[in-house]
Amino acid sequence: MIRTICLILTVIAVTLPTMGVAQTTDNPKQVRVFADPEFIESGLFKYLAPRFTLKTQVRLILEEQSDAQVSIAVATGRPIAQRGNTIWAVQLIDDEHPEAERFVDWLQSEVAQNTILAFAPETGDRFVIPEVQDTIEQVVNFKGDAALGLQVAQAQCSRCHVVDDNRMGAIGSTPSFFALRTLADWPQRMSGFYLLNPHPAFTVVQDVTDPFDPNRPPPIVPIKVTLDQIDALLAYMQGLQPADLGAPIKHQ
């Protein structure tokens, strides 16, 4: 009997460490990220994460700093975003995880920087790119499918906006795409249009926005788009000739 108990204890002692190793093995399709609480509360992390996942199929998992492979904090590292006087930097903690390194590199890419500039928080100032804001604005070049962008605009946006040469069917109080092209910040407005009123009430962006509350259905037939279709819209708008709105009104 004593010998049997000893054998059972020996098996348990050998098995437990093996189980522990299996549980802590890194998932190559996940990156554990620590993000500063203020950065998370702003909504920017939630805005960035699905875009990285959609392009790479790698999920970002929020973790405590001690367990993270990548850190986004007000600390030493590579600056990626600024809001007011606060600058957030990204730091690679696990340099043996290729997808963690890939995420760090992506955060410094032109695509991610344009995405950060496009984010419109519910409250407070927009984010900018530390020290290189002007450079980023000058080199914006959307590479989506412009032909697809026209199709999306005609199918989803023309109920309210004039999107092409057809001036019928739009709402007169909403600006045309040509008028929007005259705005200096049109890329930011269009990249995050679904965050700007009244769009949140009736717009669904696949893998980004939360589903509508069944008790508060959208007031009109929802607009349903993907991130790739938004990229296509941006490419289409980039090729439009801005409207000639005439000289500024002179007040007497």
Protein Blocks (a to p, Z undefined) as FASTA:
>chain_A
ZZmmmmmmmmmmmmmmmmmmmmmpccfkbccddddfklmmnommmmmmmmmmmmnopacd
dddfklpcbdcdddedddfbdehjbccddddfblmbmklmmmmmmmmmmklmmmmmmpcc
fbdcddddehilmmmmmmgccfbdfklmmmmmmmmmmmmmccbfblghiafkbccfklmm
mpmklmmmmmmmmmpcfklmmpccehkaccddfklccfbdcddddfklmmmmmmmmmmpc
cddebjadddZZ
